[in-house]
Amino acid sequence: MRSPISGLFSRSLSFLHRTSPLTSAARHLCAVTSPEARTKNLERIADDLLNLNRIELYDYSILFSHKLGLNRYGSAVSSPAGDLPDASASAETKTAEKTAFDVKLEKFDSTSKIKVIKEIRAFTELGLKEAKDLVEKAPVVVKTGVTKEEGEKIMEKLKAVGATVAFE
């Protein structure tokens, strides 16, 4: 049976090998210390890790992955600049027109309450009681996700019966 720490080291070392190949300067620094000194240092680290309990090992693995620049979902290293969309494309999305609108009943004339309820029932699929409750909750959104043309038609009908309507 493999020890839990060996899996951590094999994953960590394979990650280091994949993402950061040694540059000539790093190879030179590794060559400065003797292989015996590196081996002793690694043995000391391995002994210290083997003396940790499970909770300490878990905490160490999290700390080690953060030090390597990993997050929970993989590498935290940003993508190259070539993968990013250009600024003109992002400006186009910001200036794109809104296609779905909401029609909001702000208030209505108390004398035209029945007419407003009838109009609301005409463009929604609500029953009489539900439409009445909706109208009494004003200000309330009565229709969501409509096109601009459809929303303007609904606004005109509600304004004709004495309601104050907002188009969002």
N, C-alpha and C positions, 0 to 999 in steps of 0.2 A: 504494500500500500504506500502511495506517495504521501509525503508530508504536505500539509497545506502551504507551507512556505515555498516548497520547490515549484509549485504551479505559479506562484506569484513571481518568482525570479525568472522562470522560463518565459512568462508573458512579458515581463518588463524588459528582459534582455533582448527578446525578439523585437519588441517595439523599438528599442534604442538602435538595434542593428538596421531596421527598416527605415527609420525616419531620419537618423542623423549619422550618415557615414562619416568616419573620421577624416578630417581634413589633414593636410600635411603638417600644419602647426600642432594639431592635437596628437598626431602620431609621434611627432618629435617630443612632446611633453611626456608621453607614455614611455618613450624610450629612455628618458633621463633617469627615471627611477629603475632600480634593478628589479628583475622578475621575482627575486626572493622577497624583497620588501613589499611588492604588490601582493604576493601570495600570502604573506603573513597578515597584511592589512585585511585582505578578503576573508581569511580564516577567522580573524578576530570579529569581523562584522557578522559572519555566518554564525559563530558561537553566540554572539549577543542576540541575534534573531531567534536562534533555537531556544534560548532561555526565556523568551517572551510567552505569556499565556495567550489564549485565543483572542481575548478582547484587545490586548495590546497589539497582536498581529493584525487584527482587522483595522485598528486605528493606524498602524504603520502602513498598511497597504493603501489606505485612503490618502495618507500624507504623501506617500511615495508617488502615487498617480498624480496628485496635484503638483508635485515638484517636477514631474515629467511633462506637465502641461496637458494632461488628459482631463476630460470631464466625464460625466456619467455616460455620455452618448458617443464617446470616441475622442478623437484628437481635437484639441482646442486650437490648433494651429489654423490661422485664417487661410482662405483660398488665395491663389495667385490673383493679381489684378486683372488678368485677362479673362477670368471667369465672371467678373462683376459687370452688370449692365452699365451702359454709358449713361451719363447724366441726362441726355436728351430724352431717353426712354422713360426715366423716372419723372421728368417734368411733364411728359405727355400723360402719364397715368394720373398725376395730380390734377391736371386741367381737364381730364375726361369728364364729360357731362354725367350727371346723376340720371339714372334711368328708372329707378323705382322711388316712388314718392308715397307719403302718408297724407291722408286727409283728416284733419283734426277739427272737431266741432268745439269751438271756443265757448259760445253761449247762444241762446236763442230767446226769442220773444215769447213770453209765457202764453200769449194768446194764440201763438202758432205752434204750440207743442205737438198737437195731434198731427198737423201737416208735416212737421219735421220727422216724427215717428214713421209716418207713411213713406216719406222719401227715403229714410234710412232702410226700411224694409224692402224698398224697391231695388236698391243696389247691393244689399247684403242678403244673406240667406237666413236672417234671424226671424224668429217668431215675434208675435206682438209683445209678449211679456219681456223677452230679451231686448228687443228694440227700445221699449219704454225704459227699462233699467239702464241701458246704454245712454240714452238721451238725458236721463236724470243725473248721470255721473259727470256731465259736462263741466270742465273741458276734458275731452277724451278723444282718442284716435278712433275714428269710425271705419276707416278702410286703410289697409297697409299694402305696400308693394304694388301700387298702380302706376300705369304709365302717365306721362304728363297730360296727354290729351284726355284720357279717361278721368283723371283727377280734376281737370278743369271743368269737365261736364258735370261731375258730381258737385263741385263747388257752386257752379251756376244754379243747379237745381235747388241746393240747400239755401243759397242766398235769396232765391226767388220766393221761398216760403218763410223767410224772416230769420234765418240762422246766420250767425257770424262764424265763418269757416277759415281755417288757416291751412296752407299748403306747405308741407315740410318735405 
